[in-house]
Amino acid sequence: MRRPLREVAVVGVGITPHGRVHLEKGWKDLLLEAAAECFADAGINPREVEAATVGYQGEIAIETGGIGPIVSDLLGISPAPVAQISANCCSSSMGLTAAFGWVASGLYDTVLVTGFEKLTDPIHRFELINVSFDTDYDYMLGFSHADGFSLVNEAYRRRYHYTLEPYAKWAMQCDWYAKRNSKAMAYKLPPLAWEDVIAGTPAGENLRESAGGEAAAAIVLVPGDQARRFQRHKPVYIRGISFKNTSHYLGHHVHYQDRGLPGNDANDLTFSQIMHIAAREAYRMAGITPEQVDLAQVYDRQAAGLVALESMGLFGRGEAGRAVMEGETGVTGRCPTCTDGGNVRFGFASGAKGVAQAAECVIQLRGEAGERQVPNARYAVASNTGGVFSQASIAVFSNE
């Protein structure tokens, strides 16, 4: 028989500015900046941290191995253990899942969850893509991680007969959110022009894609019954969480007929079976239905965000594109999405992505998002993916 789980609350968040390259800073500088902001937000001393996780792209990306002890010393939390996790863009999402388990099980009371990205230390961007996919099957045959998302874009458009309009509308929506988020790369940039974003040119595609950069993020978890002692903010709880895997190789994405999932063929790129499984599990754990979700953060790389919304049950098959065009993912819509500005205009830092999503959910549920605040939000969902829907993470947050 399983032991009852304790409630888990988020009591501190820290995010560095995203979408920028920091030649003057190393990964340690970014991580320390995010953690320091998180500690201040929670009102705790680093010595109170009993354990931590750190998500990143892997040792080859920073030419440093065994970074757990380095992080423990750097952040002043020794002798606390630090689990180092490399799971592509899902690295810190996987860290969040592990940290949730530590607190919920009673193993630790105060756990720090962190993640960072440092593209310029020291390998080339294309080599970073190489180490994030299944090189035996894909990269060595001329097929990269980015190519996988391009296939998703085209598959979604062709299956549901869309033009580039929903992708362009998504970018415009992200720009609106980002202009109201001081941590976003587009915060002080000129507003996007529709004619530029809708253009079927490399420049137009670039505006609709993820804005890569170097950044870090952090959150602190504690047992729910201790959250009230942190009086600086309204407590936010993790009510449901799930993490799932399948093959990196797109040809191995399988049809889980025995799990009663929607009937797609094995290679349908317009729906993620593992995202669907993870969402269903997290909703069940939280005791809610998709209809109760007030806002969502998703991994958005053109159609990837639409596929995630549909796989999570927030919109029907093929309906997310129309929902975006009709404003249903805007701040006053049915399901405001990527309210920090998303990968497209907030900025994208792979190793920090999951924690940054969690932090935005917390900020929204505290009612501290300013002009981009979703009215009367009670439930927020963070959904992340690694590879091309090879990994799927779902976390349900609530202020109740």
C-alpha positions, 0 to 999 in steps of 0.5 A, spaced: 500 500 500 502 506 498 503 511 503 499 518 503 503 523 500 504 530 503 501 536 500 507 540 496 507 548 496 512 553 492 514 558 496 519 562 492 521 563 485 527 566 481 528 567 474 534 571 470 532 575 464 531 570 458 533 570 450 540 573 451 547 571 450 551 572 456 558 572 454 560 576 460 557 571 465 558 563 466 553 558 467 555 559 475 553 566 475 546 565 472 545 559 476 547 564 482 543 570 480 536 565 479 537 562 486 539 568 490 532 571 487 529 565 489 531 565 496 529 572 497 522 571 494 521 565 499 525 569 505 529 563 507 537 562 508 540 557 503 542 553 509 535 551 510 535 547 503 536 540 504 536 538 497 536 540 490 536 539 483 539 542 477 537 541 470 542 542 464 543 540 457 549 535 459 556 535 461 559 536 454 555 543 453 559 546 459 565 542 459 564 540 466 562 534 469 559 532 476 556 539 477 552 537 483 558 538 488 559 544 484 552 547 485 551 545 492 558 549 494 556 555 489 549 556 492 551 555 499 547 549 501 552 544 502 552 538 505 545 538 501 545 533 495 544 536 488 541 531 483 544 533 476 539 532 470 540 532 463 533 531 459 533 535 453 528 541 454 525 537 460 531 537 464 528 541 470 521 539 469 524 532 471 528 535 476 521 538 479 518 531 478 523 528 483 523 534 488 516 533 488 517 526 490 522 528 495 517 533 499 511 529 498 514 522 501 517 526 507 524 525 505 526 532 505 522 539 507 525 544 503 528 543 496 530 547 491 529 546 484 533 549 478 535 549 471 540 553 466 542 554 459 549 556 457 549 556 449 556 559 449 560 554 454 563 552 449 560 548 444 557 550 437 549 550 437 549 545 432 553 540 436 548 542 442 542 539 437 547 533 435 547 531 443 539 532 444 537 527 439 538 519 437 544 520 433 544 513 431 537 513 428 537 521 426 542 526 426 547 522 422 542 521 417 541 528 416 535 529 421 536 534 427 532 535 433 529 542 429 527 538 423 523 534 427 519 540 429 519 543 422 515 536 420 510 537 426 509 544 423 507 542 416 504 535 418 499 540 423 498 545 417 496 540 412 492 535 416 487 541 418 488 545 412 491 551 416 495 557 413 501 560 417 496 565 420 495 561 427 503 561 428 503 568 426 497 570 431 501 566 436 507 570 435 503 576 436 500 574 442 507 572 445 509 579 444 503 582 447 505 578 453 512 579 453 511 587 453 508 586 460 514 582 462 520 585 464 524 578 464 522 577 457 527 578 451 522 582 447 520 587 453 523 593 450 523 591 443 519 594 438 512 591 437 512 585 432 509 587 425 503 583 422 506 583 415 513 581 418 510 575 422 506 572 417 511 572 411 513 565 408 520 567 408 526 565 413 526 572 416 518 571 418 519 563 420 525 566 425 520 571 428 515 565 429 520 560 432 523 560 439 528 565 441 534 561 444 539 564 449 542 563 456 538 564 463 537 560 469 531 559 474 529 556 480 523 555 485 523 552 492 518 547 495 516 545 502 510 541 505 504 544 504 502 545 512 509 549 512 507 554 507 503 559 511 509 560 515 512 563 509 508 570 509 511 574 503 506 571 498 500 567 497 501 559 497 501 555 491 500 548 491 502 542 486 496 538 486 498 533 480 504 531 476 507 526 471 513 525 467 513 520 461 518 518 455 517 514 449 523 514 443 527 519 440 526 516 434 519 518 431 518 512 427 518 508 434 512 513 437 507 508 438 500 507 439 497 505 446 491 502 444 491 498 451 490 505 454 484 507 451 487 513 447 485 517 441 486 512 435 491 515 431 496 511 427 503 510 430 507 516 426 501 521 427 505 528 428 499 532 430 498 529 437 502 526 442 500 520 446 505 521 452 503 528 453 496 525 453 498 520 458 501 525 462 496 530 462 491 525 464 495 522 470 496 529 472 489 531 472 487 525 476 492 526 481 489 533 482 482 531 482 480 536 476 478 536 469 481 539 463 475 544 463 478 547 470 484 549 467 485 557 467 491 558 464 497 553 461 504 554 459 507 550 453 513 548 449 511 553 443 515 552 437 510 554 432 505 548 431 508 544 437 504 549 442 498 547 438 499 540 439 501 540 446 494 544 447 490 539 444 494 533 447 493 536 454 485 536 452 485 543 453 482 544 445 479 538 441 483 535 435 485 541 430 481 546 434 487 549 437 489 553 431 482 556 430 482 558 438 489 562 437 486 566 431 480 567 435 483 570 441 482 564 446 489 563 448 490 571 450 489 573 457 482 574 457 480 568 452 478 561 455 485 558 456 491 564 456 497 560 454 504 562 455 503 568 459 510 570 460 511 570 452 513 563 451 519 561 447 517 565 442 518 572 445 520 571 453 526 567 450 528 560 451 533 557 455 533 549 455 535 547 461 531 552 465 525 551 461 521 547 466 522 551 472 521 558 468 514 555 466 513 553 474 515 560 476 510 563 471 504 559 474 506 561 481 506 568 479 500 568 476 496 564 481 499 569 486 496 575 482 502 578 481 503 578 474 501 585 473 498 587 466 498 580 463 495 577 469 489 572 468 483 574 472 481 569 477 486 564 476 485 558 480 489 552 476 495 553 472 498 547 468 505 547 466 507 542 460 514 541 457 517 536 452 524 534 450 526 532 444 520 532 439 515 529 444 519 524 446 519 526 453 512 529 456 512 533 463 505 536 466 504 539 473 498 542 475 498 548 480 493 551 484 492 557 489 487 553 493 
